[in-house]
Amino acid sequence: MKILKPMSEQVRNKIKTFKKNRIDISDIIKDYSIKGEDLSGAIITEFTRVGEDCTGVNLARCTIGKPKGTVDISGCNITNANLHRARFLGRVKACSIIARNANFNRCYFPAADYRNADFRGATFCDSIFRLGGSTGKNAKFDKETIDSLFKDFLIN
């Protein structure tokens, strides 16, 4: 597994400048840990974080990936992450992620393979997130989460 450097204040300031100017931050963050970092509103076209600890990362309003590309976060721990209004482009490999208590509200996550993922405690209000099929085999959700997703449906 790749050893990641801790984020420095200098790197954080560069990220802020890139975000403000709507410049892709992929090259800046590739060798750094993003655990607990605020990347909100960033453009991240190259995002591979296989098996990394990304707990508490703020990816709200980010555009992640590219239309014909692949984002790979398989085995990643994104517990307590904020993905509110994040937009994932292309395919997302999210097998065996731990996304407990993550905020996926209004997230655009349409083409994802999330087999064996743990979404217990996560929220998905107004998200575009494909449920069902083999792409979600053995994924874990709370009963309350599923009930809230279907609360306005009439199910017989």
N, C-alpha and C positions, 0 to 999 in steps of 0.2 A: 504494500500500500504506500502511496506517495505521501511524504511528509510535507505538510503545509506550514507556511510561515504564519506567525500571528500578524494580524492587521495592525499597521502603524498609523499614527495620526496623519502622517504625510500622505499615505495611500488613501485614507479616508477623505482627506481634502481634495485629492485628485479625482476620486469618485464623485464627490459633490459637484466639482466643476464639470465633469463629463455629463452628469445627470442634467445639470442646468442647461447645458448646451446640446442636449439630446444626442450625445455621442456614445456609441457602444462601449461598455465597460468590460467586455469579455477578457481581453488581454490583461487588464489590470488585476482582475480577481483570480485568474487561473491558478496561481501558485500560493494563494492566501486562504486561510480559514475564514469562512463567512459566518461561523457560529455567532449568533447574537448580533450580527451587523445589520445596519439600516441601509438597504439597497433600494428602498422604495422609489418607484418612478423610473428606474433604470431600464436601459435597453441592454439585453444580454443575449446575443445571437448564438454564442457557443457556451453551452452549459452542461458539463459532464461532472457529476459529483458522486460517483459510485462509492457507496459504503461510507460516506463521510458523515460526521456529526455536524449538522446544520441547525441544531435546536435553536429556537427563538429568532431565526433570521426573518427580517422584514422584507418581503418581496411584493408588497402591496403596489398595485398599479404598474408593475413591471411588464415589459414585453420580452418574453423568453423564447429563444429558438428562432428558427426561420422556416418559411412555408414548406420546403422540401427536405428539411433537416430532421435530426433526431436529438432530443434532449434526453440524457440518461441520468436518472437519479436513483437507480436501483440500489436497494440496501441502505439508502440514506436515512438518517434520523432527522426528520423535520418537525419533531414534537414542538408544540406551541409556536409554530411558524405562522406568519401573517401573509397570506396569499390573496387578500381581499382585492378584487378587480385585476388580479394578475392575468395575463393573456399568454397562453402557451401556443406556439405555432409549430406546425409539423407534428411528428410523432413524439410521444413521451413514453419512455421506458421507466416505470415506477414500481417494478416488481419488488416485493418485500420491503417497501418503505415503512417507516414508523412515522405516522402523521397524527399522533394522538393530540387532541385538543387544538389542531391546526385550524386556521380560519380560511376556508375556501369560498367564502361568501362572494357572489358575483364573479367568480373565477371562470375563465374560459379554458377548459381542460378536456377538449372533445375527443382526441385520438390518443388515449392512454392505455397502456398495458399495466394494470395494477394488481396482478395476481399476488396473493399472499400478503397484501398490504394491510396495515393496521390503522384504520381511520376512527377508532373509538374516541368519542368526545369531540370529533371534528364537526364543523358546521359548513353547510353547503347551500345556504339561502340564495336563491336566484342564480345558481351556477349553471354552466353548461358543462355537464359531466356525464359521460355515457355509463349507464348502469346496465348490468346484465351481460350475458355472453361469456365466453371463455376469458376475455380480457380482465375480468374481475374475479376469477375463480379463487375461492378461499379467502377473499378479502373480508376483513372484520369491521363491522359497523355496530354501533349501539342500536338497540331497538328504538330508543327515543329519536335518534337521528333519522332512521327510516320512517318512523311515524310522522315526524315533522315534515319530511319531504313529500309525503302523500296526504297531509292533513286536509287539504281542500278537494281531494278526489272522492268520488263516491265508489266505494269498493264493496261489491256484494259477495 
